[in-house]
Amino acid sequence: MDEQRLREIIREELIAHDERNKAEVITIRVNDQMKATMLGIMKNMNWGGTSED
């Protein structure tokens, strides 16, 4: 295998790795946003807090 082909393979692998990392970061951000939204809903519904009956 020549040097040029090795460079192409390495470049393709680096690009694929970068894309996987971006997808993981997006997933984490979406999960964090969903958690924050659910916490907000729970606070609005007064779940997990003291009720004033």
Contacts in CASP RR format, 6 or more apart in sequence:
PFRMAT RR
TARGET T0000
AUTHOR 0000-0000-0000
METHOD contacts of the structure
MODEL  1
MDEQRLREIIREELIAHDERNKAEVITIRVNDQMKATMLGIMKNMNWGGT
SED
42 48 0 8 1.000
END
